[in-house]
Each structure stands twice: as C-alpha cells, then as structure tokens.
Amino acid sequence: MPAILSAWAWGSSDAGEPVTAGLQAQRVSTLLDQLGELVGGDRVIREGAAMAPYLEERRGLFTGHTLAVVLPATTDEVARAVRLCRDADVGIVPQGGNTGLCGGGVPHAGEVVIGLGRLNRIREIDPDNFTITVEAGCILAEVQRAAHEHGRFFPLSLGAEGSCQIGGNLATNAGGINVLRYGNARDLVLGLEVVLPDGDVWEGLNGLRKNNTGYDLKDLFVGAEGTLGIITAAVLKLFPAPAESPTAFVGLSDLSAAVELLARARGASGDAVSSFELLSRTCLELAVRHIPACRNPLAADHDWYVLTAFTGTRAGSGMRDALEDALGSALEDGLISDAVISESEAQSRALWRLREAIVEAQALEGASVKHDVSVKVSQVPAFITTAISRVASVLPDVRPCVFGHIGDGNIHFNLLAPSAMQGEVFLERAGELSRVIYDTVVEMGGSFSAEHGIGLLKLAEMARFKSPVELRLMRTIKQALDPKGLMNPGKVLPQ
C-alpha cells in the first residue's frame, strides 16, 4: 500500500528547476502575511488542528504537510495568490472537497494548499441553451439541484456528490453512474475559466457547442488534477429533466450474460439506458450484512447481479414497458434468472442504496485493496474471470469484491483479506496483488485508472505502462505551462 507521507522536502518535476527545500523562515513568514492581506487573516489557516481536514486523503492512505491553507473567494484572489507563491518559489496544491481517492490533493511539506470552497456561486443558468455556469467550489449536489429548479438535468452523479466540488470533479475527469448515456465529466464541459501557473487567467467560459478556432484548450485542464492550472469556473451542459426512470435489479444466469443483456437493453430502450451496474454476490452480501435496511430484493442468491435504469424525458414515454420487454425476453432466452422492477421512486432509491452501500460495507468488513480499472465493454467478463483466477493463484482464499459501471467498461476490482488473515498481513501483499490486476488489464488493452485519476497513488503505474512518447508529450505540456514545476508538484507525472 502507499506509504503515509512524511515531511517531504519536495522538488519540481522534470519540467522545472529544483525548488529549494529550506526556504528561509522570514521568506515564508512574508509570503503568509501577504496571503493574509490578500484573502483576510482568518482565511489563511496555519494551525495544525484546523488544517487537518485538508491534509488527509479520504481513505487515509496519505497524510500531508503544508505551510498553510489559503481560502480565496474570487478568481482574482486565486490569481494573485498564485503570483505570490510563484514569486516565492512555493508549490501550490489546488483542492476542492478533498474527496479524491488517489492523493491528488495531498500537499507535501513546503507547499501551500489553495482551497476553492469559497468560490461557490452559480453565475448563470441558461435553460434555453441548456447550460449552467458555476464556480469551482460549488458542491456537485447543489449544481444538480440548481439545474432541477430550472427544469433541467445535470447528469454527473457519484457517491460523494454531497461534499465533492465541481472543480475537483473536472480536474479528475470524474465518472459516476450515468457515463453510459451522458459521458464523463470531460464530456459535460463547454468552457472553463482557469488560473494559470504564472497567475494569468484564461477566460475560456462560453456556451458554444461549435467553436472551431484552434486547439481545444479546455481539454488540457480537465483530468490534469491541477498540475497545469486551477479551474475556477466552468460552463456545463444540461439536459432535459427525466420524467420517468424505471429501475430493475436483475439476477444473471452467469457473468457472460451481462454484455448481451446490455446490448438488448440499449436496443429496447432506444439507447435510453442511463445506468447499467454490475455487482458480485460478495458485494451484495457485504451490503446486506453491514448496512441497515439493505436486503436482497430477489428470492434466491445469484453469483452476479445487474442494476439498471431506463430514462425517459416525458411521462408515458414507454420506458417501463421497454424494460419489462427486454427483461422478459432475456428471461425466456436464459440470460437472466430473476428480476424485480421498481414500482415507485422510493423503491428505486432502495435498489440504488444497495449499490451505494457497497463502499461503506467494504470499510466495515476490514482491510481491502482497491483498483479502478477499465476494459472494452465486450471484454469485461473475460477480464473479471481472468483476474479472479490470477489473484487466487497468488493468494488463495482472497475475496474479490467486484462491482462497477459495466456499461462503460469501468470495473472496481477490489480485494478483501481472506477470512483467516490479519488485515496488516494482507496489506503487505497489496503491491503483489495490484501488479496482477494491472498487468491483466493492460494485457487486455485496458486502463489502470478509469475514473479516479493518478495523483500520488498510481505514479509507478504511469512510469510502467505509459509509453515514452506519451510521457514526453505530457512533460512537454507541463514544461510549457508550468516551467517552475510549482503547480501541484509530484502528481500525475512520475519523476
């Protein structure tokens, strides 16, 4: 497992000159005083207890150190804070809701965290253009709510939506449960406002769907995890609000049936499948065992389940009939063994609660090693089968907890300790087990990071699996935009 970060005197990446680790105390004090004058003294957090929420990665894999946490309220304040840090040769770590899972928002000693939570205004909603312009610190659930109040739908949805911020969602190119129909975060962005590493502001906010005037600069910053600049605002796509979304929980006859069922569902619905989630029997059993009110809605147990929803944008659109027809045909042909369709919104929420509870239940079960990977949809069954076999050959009785967004090929292939093994002993085998998973997914042409990003956690995999050409191109871009290497140092690009 990744080590806890100790006080680490950081240096720049290959893209810049080395940064002095031992900044003189007076220089640091002057910088912090200047930042306090800029944003207000009470908005520069220097005390350990108050800084703690900004220093620890959500799963506890990394704990960082920082000179201070700075909380600007406007894009101009962000830009001026970046200039002050640049002039002092101090690294900058942009941070949203700190809900990331790869350590991308964890600072090293000698760096300054710029928290974006005060940039939380919804600047504009244009229902006729189906767009919403929001600042980076807006909570994802608030963006969804604002769209709903105007009769529109913002489809990005994930477990942390009540606390994650849209800037972080874009910086990590978040996925979630609706990617099959609406795409990743990158696909939902029309324009950005970005503070660059030199403190200049790129005013790229526009609501245009056609703008063929050179390089599409916004795609540089979406998914860059704050290593190229700080996203301070975005123009996001909206969609017609769903009027009905029947949900089904399905017991598969076997794992291979999942891909054929997905194809039938897309055809039966007119490609209106919004979600198509895979759950293993182990996952469901964990949820039922640990999370109150969770129960298996089917009469018998199955090795594999699918949770799916069809979405129609008008009442009486026939989505329920289409779902019933698709499942009835699949039952007759032996693809599925059983299914239940929600009769109300409350029942739909109860079915989705099973999916959401998996994450909580794993933590309550004990030590686990997590992997966020993707392969082509057609290869999902083969990947899962092969990976389960290979990890079992390395560690017999290891318990795979496999679930994820099979509709877009994104599988969370997590491993729980054998029942008789101590958690600490199991975690000592994490590197060996992870190597098996990543080797398998790359062998099948997949990705070792589907929706969680790279951060600190997957730097070794970047070095191992990315081609020299890809790494050179990425370093060239980093060098061009951030020659001092001060923007989120040590993340994404291996040294």
C-alpha positions in Angstrom: 0.0 0.0 0.0 1.2 3.6 -0.5 3.2 4.9 2.4 2.0 7.7 4.6 3.7 10.9 3.5 6.2 12.2 6.0 7.6 15.7 5.9 9.0 15.6 2.4 11.2 18.4 1.0 9.7 18.5 -2.4 11.2 19.3 -5.7 9.8 20.1 -9.1 9.2 17.6 -11.8 11.5 17.4 -14.8 9.6 20.3 -16.2 11.3 22.9 -14.0 14.3 23.9 -11.9 14.7 22.3 -8.5 13.0 24.2 -5.7 14.9 25.0 -2.5 13.7 22.8 0.3 14.9 25.0 3.1 13.0 28.2 2.4 14.2 30.8 4.9 11.7 31.3 7.8 11.4 35.0 7.1 10.6 34.4 3.4 7.8 32.0 4.4 6.5 34.4 7.0 6.4 37.2 4.5 4.5 35.1 2.0 1.9 34.0 4.6 1.5 37.6 5.7 1.0 38.7 2.1 -1.6 35.9 1.5 -3.4 37.0 4.7 -3.5 40.6 3.5 -5.0 39.3 0.2 -7.8 37.0 1.4 -8.1 38.0 5.1 -6.0 36.7 8.0 -8.7 34.3 9.2 -8.7 32.8 5.7 -5.1 31.6 5.9 -5.2 28.6 8.2 -1.9 27.8 9.9 -2.8 25.8 12.9 -2.4 22.0 12.8 -5.9 21.1 14.1 -7.7 23.5 11.7 -5.5 22.3 8.8 -6.1 18.6 9.4 -9.2 18.2 7.2 -7.1 19.5 4.2 -4.2 17.1 4.7 -5.5 13.6 4.7 -6.7 11.6 1.7 -10.2 10.3 2.0 -9.2 6.7 2.5 -6.4 7.5 4.9 -3.7 6.3 2.5 -1.8 9.6 2.5 -1.3 12.3 5.1 0.4 15.5 4.0 2.0 18.7 5.4 1.6 22.3 4.4 2.8 25.8 5.2 -0.8 27.0 5.2 -4.3 26.5 3.7 -5.4 29.6 1.8 -9.1 30.2 1.1 -9.7 32.8 -1.6 -13.2 33.9 -2.5 -12.8 35.1 -6.1 -10.9 34.2 -9.2 -8.9 37.4 -8.9 -7.8 36.3 -5.4 -6.8 32.9 -6.7 -4.7 34.5 -9.4 -3.0 36.9 -7.0 -2.3 34.1 -4.6 -0.7 32.1 -7.4 1.5 35.0 -8.3 2.7 35.4 -4.7 3.5 31.7 -4.4 5.3 31.8 -7.8 7.4 34.7 -6.8 8.4 32.9 -3.6 9.0 29.6 -5.4 6.4 27.8 -3.3 4.4 24.9 -4.6 0.7 25.2 -4.9 -1.9 22.4 -4.3 -5.4 23.2 -5.5 -8.0 21.5 -3.5 -11.8 21.1 -3.8 -13.8 19.0 -1.4 -10.9 16.7 -0.8 -12.9 13.6 -1.7 -10.3 12.2 -4.2 -9.1 8.6 -3.9 -5.6 8.8 -5.2 -3.9 11.5 -3.1 -4.0 14.2 -5.8 -5.0 16.9 -3.3 -2.5 16.0 -0.6 0.3 18.6 -0.1 4.0 18.0 0.6 5.9 19.9 3.2 6.8 23.4 2.0 3.7 23.8 -0.2 0.5 25.9 0.1 -3.0 24.5 -0.3 -5.4 26.7 -2.1 -8.9 25.6 -1.1 -11.7 26.6 -3.5 -14.7 26.1 -1.3 -15.5 29.8 -1.1 -15.8 30.1 -4.9 -19.3 28.7 -4.7 -21.5 30.9 -6.8 -23.7 29.7 -9.6 -23.0 32.5 -12.1 -25.7 31.8 -14.7 -28.3 29.3 -15.8 -29.4 29.5 -19.4 -32.2 26.9 -19.8 -32.7 27.7 -23.5 -29.0 27.0 -24.2 -29.1 24.0 -21.8 -26.1 25.3 -19.9 -25.1 26.3 -16.3 -22.1 28.4 -15.4 -20.7 27.6 -11.9 -17.6 28.3 -9.8 -15.2 25.6 -8.9 -16.3 25.4 -5.2 -19.9 24.6 -5.9 -20.9 21.2 -4.4 -22.0 18.8 -7.1 -25.4 18.2 -5.5 -26.0 21.9 -5.5 -25.3 22.1 -9.2 -27.8 19.2 -9.7 -30.4 21.0 -7.6 -30.0 24.3 -9.4 -30.5 22.6 -12.8 -33.6 20.8 -11.5 -35.1 24.1 -10.3 -34.9 25.3 -13.9 -36.4 22.1 -15.3 -33.1 20.8 -16.5 -30.8 17.9 -15.5 -27.1 17.8 -14.8 -26.2 14.1 -15.0 -22.9 13.8 -13.2 -23.6 11.6 -10.2 -21.4 9.8 -7.8 -21.2 8.7 -4.2 -19.5 11.8 -2.8 -21.9 14.3 -4.6 -23.0 15.8 -1.3 -19.5 17.0 -0.5 -17.3 16.9 -3.7 -16.9 20.2 -5.6 -17.3 20.6 -9.3 -13.8 21.9 -9.8 -12.3 18.7 -8.4 -14.8 16.7 -10.4 -13.4 18.3 -13.6 -9.8 18.2 -12.5 -10.1 14.5 -12.1 -12.5 13.9 -15.0 -14.9 12.1 -12.7 -17.2 9.4 -14.0 -20.1 8.0 -11.9 -23.2 6.1 -12.7 -24.5 8.0 -15.7 -21.5 7.8 -18.0 -23.1 5.3 -20.3 -25.6 7.8 -21.6 -24.1 11.2 -20.8 -20.3 10.7 -20.7 -17.6 11.5 -18.2 -17.1 15.0 -16.7 -15.0 15.9 -19.7 -18.0 15.4 -22.0 -20.1 17.8 -19.9 -17.8 20.8 -20.2 -18.3 23.6 -22.8 -15.9 26.2 -21.4 -13.6 26.9 -18.5 -12.0 29.7 -16.5 -8.5 28.7 -15.4 -5.8 30.4 -13.3 -2.5 29.5 -15.0 0.7 28.8 -13.1 2.0 32.3 -13.8 -1.1 33.9 -12.3 -2.7 34.8 -15.6 -6.4 33.9 -16.1 -7.6 32.1 -19.2 -11.1 33.4 -19.8 -12.5 30.4 -21.7 -16.1 30.5 -20.5 -18.5 30.1 -23.3 -21.6 28.2 -24.0 -20.8 27.3 -27.6 -21.2 23.8 -28.9 -19.4 24.7 -32.1 -16.2 26.7 -31.8 -13.6 25.5 -34.3 -10.9 28.1 -33.7 -7.8 26.2 -32.9 -6.7 24.0 -30.1 -9.4 22.9 -27.6 -7.6 24.3 -24.6 -10.2 23.2 -22.0 -9.3 19.5 -22.5 -5.8 20.3 -21.3 -7.1 21.1 -17.8 -9.9 18.6 -17.4 -8.3 15.5 -15.9 -5.0 17.2 -15.3 -5.5 17.1 -11.5 -4.4 20.7 -11.0 -0.9 20.2 -12.4 -1.4 22.7 -15.3 -3.6 25.3 -13.7 -6.5 25.9 -11.3 -10.0 25.6 -12.7 -12.1 28.4 -11.1 -15.3 28.2 -13.1 -17.0 26.1 -15.8 -19.8 26.2 -18.3 -21.5 22.8 -18.1 -24.0 21.1 -20.3 -27.6 20.5 -19.1 -30.1 18.0 -20.4 -33.9 17.6 -20.4 -35.1 16.5 -16.9 -36.0 12.8 -16.7 -39.8 12.3 -16.3 -39.6 8.6 -15.6 -36.7 6.2 -14.8 -37.8 2.7 -14.0 -35.1 0.7 -12.3 -34.5 -3.0 -12.3 -32.4 -5.4 -10.1 -31.5 -8.5 -12.1 -30.0 -11.9 -11.2 -27.8 -13.0 -14.1 -27.6 -16.6 -15.3 -23.8 -16.1 -15.5 -21.3 -13.3 -15.9 -21.0 -13.6 -19.6 -24.7 -12.8 -20.0 -24.2 -9.2 -18.8 -22.8 -7.9 -22.1 -25.6 -9.4 -24.1 -28.2 -8.0 -21.7 -26.7 -4.6 -22.0 -26.9 -4.7 -25.8 -30.5 -5.8 -25.7 -31.3 -3.1 -23.1 -29.8 -0.4 -25.3 -31.8 -1.6 -28.3 -35.1 -2.0 -26.5 -34.9 1.5 -24.9 -33.8 3.4 -28.0 -30.4 3.8 -26.3 -32.0 5.4 -23.2 -30.2 3.2 -20.7 -28.8 5.7 -18.2 -27.1 3.2 -15.9 -26.0 -0.4 -16.1 -24.2 -1.5 -12.9 -22.6 -4.9 -12.2 -22.5 -6.3 -8.6 -21.0 -9.6 -7.5 -22.6 -11.8 -4.9 -19.9 -10.9 -2.4 -20.7 -7.2 -2.8 -24.4 -7.7 -2.2 -23.8 -10.0 0.9 -21.5 -7.3 2.4 -24.1 -4.6 1.9 -26.9 -6.8 3.5 -24.6 -7.8 6.4 -23.3 -4.4 7.3 -25.8 -1.7 6.2 -29.2 -1.4 7.8 -32.3 -1.7 5.6 -30.3 -3.4 2.8 -31.7 -6.7 1.6 -31.6 -8.8 -1.5 -34.8 -8.0 -3.4 -34.7 -11.3 -5.2 -35.9 -14.6 -3.9 -32.7 -16.5 -4.4 -29.0 -15.7 -4.4 -27.0 -15.3 -7.7 -23.3 -15.0 -8.4 -23.8 -11.8 -10.4 -26.4 -9.0 -10.5 -27.1 -6.0 -12.7 -28.8 -2.8 -11.5 -30.1 -0.8 -14.5 -32.3 2.2 -15.2 -34.0 3.4 -18.4 -34.7 7.1 -18.5 -37.4 8.9 -20.4 -37.8 12.6 -20.6 -41.6 12.6 -20.8 -44.3 10.9 -18.8 -45.7 7.9 -20.7 -42.5 7.5 -22.8 -42.8 3.7 -22.6 -39.6 3.2 -20.7 -41.2 0.8 -18.2 -42.7 -1.3 -21.0 -39.4 -1.3 -22.8 -37.6 -2.5 -19.6 -40.2 -5.2 -19.0 -39.9 -6.4 -22.6 -36.1 -6.5 -22.5 -36.1 -8.5 -19.2 -38.9 -10.8 -20.3 -37.0 -11.7 -23.5 -33.8 -12.2 -21.5 -35.6 -14.5 -19.1 -37.0 -16.6 -21.9 -33.6 -16.9 -23.5 -31.8 -17.9 -20.3 -29.7 -14.7 -19.9 -31.2 -13.9 -16.6 -32.8 -16.0 -13.8 -34.9 -13.4 -12.0 -35.6 -9.7 -11.9 -37.6 -7.1 -10.0 -38.7 -3.7 -11.4 -39.3 -0.7 -9.1 -42.9 0.4 -8.7 -42.1 3.8 -7.2 -39.4 6.3 -6.7 -38.9 5.0 -3.1 -38.3 1.5 -4.5 -35.8 2.8 -7.0 -33.9 4.6 -4.2 -33.9 1.4 -2.2 -32.4 -0.5 -5.1 -29.7 2.2 -5.6 -29.0 2.1 -1.9 -27.7 -1.5 -2.4 -25.1 -0.2 -4.9 -24.1 2.8 -2.8 -23.8 0.6 0.3 -21.0 -1.5 -1.1 -18.4 1.2 -0.5 -19.4 1.6 3.2 -19.7 -2.1 3.7 -16.2 -2.8 2.5 -14.8 -0.5 5.1 -16.7 -2.2 7.8 -15.6 -5.6 6.6 -11.9 -4.8 7.1 -8.8 -4.4 5.1 -9.1 -4.2 1.3 -7.1 -3.4 -1.7 -8.9 -1.3 -4.3 -8.5 -1.0 -8.1 -10.3 1.3 -10.5 -9.8 -0.1 -14.0 -11.4 -0.3 -17.4 -11.5 -2.5 -20.4 -13.7 -2.6 -23.5 -17.3 -3.5 -22.6 -17.0 -6.7 -24.6 -14.0 -7.8 -22.5 -15.5 -7.2 -19.1 -16.4 -10.8 -18.4 -13.1 -12.2 -19.7 -11.2 -9.6 -17.6 -13.0 -10.4 -14.4 -12.8 -14.1 -14.8 -9.0 -14.0 -15.7 -8.2 -11.5 -12.9 -10.1 -13.6 -10.2 -8.2 -16.7 -11.3 -4.8 -15.0 -11.2 -5.2 -13.3 -7.8 -6.4 -16.6 -6.4 -3.2 -18.3 -7.6 -1.2 -15.6 -5.8 -3.3 -15.6 -2.6 -5.8 -18.5 -2.1 -9.0 -17.6 -0.4 -8.6 -13.9 -1.2 -12.2 -12.5 -1.6 -12.8 -10.4 -4.7 -15.4 -7.7 -4.3 -16.1 -6.8 -7.9 -18.6 -4.1 -9.0 -18.8 -1.1 -11.3 -20.1 0.6 -14.4 -20.2 -2.3 -16.8 -22.0 0.0 -19.3 -18.7 1.9 -19.9 -16.3 -0.9 -19.0 -15.2 0.6 -15.7 -14.8 -2.1 -13.0 -13.9 -1.6 -9.4 -11.9 -4.7 -8.8 -11.4 -4.7 -5.0 -9.9 -7.5 -2.9 -10.8 -8.3 0.7 -8.5 -10.2 3.0 -9.0 -14.0 3.4 -11.2 -14.5 6.4 -8.4 -16.1 8.4 -5.8 -13.5 7.6 -5.0 -10.4 9.7 -5.6 -7.2 7.8 -2.0 -5.9 8.3 -0.6 -9.1 6.9 -3.0 -8.9 3.9 -2.0 -5.3 3.1 1.7 -6.4 3.0 0.7 -8.3 -0.1 -1.1 -5.3 -1.7 1.7 -4.5 -4.2 1.9 -8.1 -5.5 -1.8 -8.3 -5.9 -2.2 -5.0 -7.6 0.5 -5.8 -10.1 -1.5 -8.9 -11.1 -4.6 -6.8 -11.7 -2.9 -4.0 -13.6 -0.9 -6.4 -15.7 -4.1 -8.2 -16.6 -6.0 -5.1 -17.5 -3.2 -3.6 -19.6 -2.7 -7.0 -21.3 -6.3 -6.7 -22.5 -5.8 -3.2 -23.8 -7.4 -1.5 -20.8 -6.6 1.3 -18.4 -5.2 1.1 -14.9 -7.1 4.2 -14.0 -10.7 4.6 -15.2 -12.3 7.4 -13.2 -10.2 8.0 -10.0 -7.2 9.6 -11.6 -3.4 9.2 -10.8 -2.5 11.6 -8.0 0.3 10.1 -5.9 -1.2 6.6 -5.8 -0.5 5.5 -9.4 2.8 7.2 -10.3 4.6 3.8 -10.5 1.9 2.6 -13.0 2.3 5.7 -15.1 6.0 5.0 -15.3 5.5 1.3 -16.0 2.7 1.4 -18.5 2.7 4.8 -20.3 4.9 4.8 -23.4 8.0 7.1 -23.6 6.2 9.1 -26.3 3.1 9.7 -24.1 5.2 10.7 -21.1 7.4 13.0 -23.2 4.3 14.8 -24.6 2.9 15.2 -21.2 6.1 16.6 -19.8 6.4 19.0 -22.8 3.0 20.4 -22.0 3.9 20.7 -18.3 7.1 22.5 -19.1 5.4 24.9 -21.4 2.7 25.9 -18.9 4.5 25.4 -15.6 8.2 25.9 -16.2 8.9 26.2 -12.4 7.1 23.0 -11.7 5.1 24.6 -8.9 1.6 23.6 -9.7 0.6 20.5 -7.7 4.2 19.2 -7.7 4.8 15.5 -7.8 1.4 14.5 -9.0 0.3 12.6 -12.2 3.8 12.7 -13.9 6.4 10.3 -12.5 9.7 12.0 -11.7 
